[in-house]
Amino acid sequence: MPRTKTGEFNQIAYQNEFNKRNYDRIEIKVPKGRKAVIKAAATAAGQSVNEFIAKAIDERMERDGDSEADRKG
């Protein structure tokens, strides 16, 4: 478990290590102002921006013929 120099549990370090072990990171760039539009759409759908984008990717891949069996995760 991640600890600070004083021996206390470090929650942020723990979460960072967990994420590093369990997730891949993808960075996207969108034109200025588009982020707010995406965030509003995600909120309206009751999702986080990450969930919203991941679902959009999954739906596109499925529509383009990617089978569920070919996906990792």
N, C-alpha and C positions, 0 to 999 in steps of 0.2 A: 504494500500500500504506500502511495506517495506520502511523504512526511516533509514538514518544514524543517529548518535547521534546529528548531526547538523541540522537534519530535511530534508536533501536532499533525493530525491528518490534514492533507491538502486536497480539498474537494476539486478545485479547478484542475490541478495536475492530474488527479485521478480521471476526471472526465476527458481531459485531453488525451491521455494514454488510452482510455477505452475507445474513443473515437478513432484514434490512429490505428488501433488493432482491428476494428470492426467495420470501418467505412472507407471507401475511396472518395476523394474530393475531386470535384469538377468545378472550374470557374467559368462563368459566362460573362460576356460583356454585352450590354444593351445600350441603345441610344439614351441620352439624358431624358428623363421624364418617363421612360418606359417602365422603370422599376416601380414607380408609384402605381402605374396602371396594373402591372402584374400583381403587386401586393393587394390592391383593391379587389381584383378578381379572385385571388386566393382567399381573402377574408370573406368575400361573398359566398364562396364555396365551402366555408367552414374549415379551411385547411391552412397550414403554414405555407410560406412561399416554396420551401423545399418540397413538401408533399405535392403541391400544385404542379411544380415543374416536373418532378419525377413521374407523376401520373400522366402528364401530357406526353412525356417521352415514351412511357409504356404503351399508351394508347396509339401513338404514331407507329411504334415498332410493330404492334399487333396488326394494325391496319395495313402495314407494308409487308406482312407475311412472316414476321418473326414469330416463331413458336415459343410458347411458355417454357418448353423443355430446354431451349437453347440459352435461357437466361440464368445468370448466377444471382444469388441473393434472395 
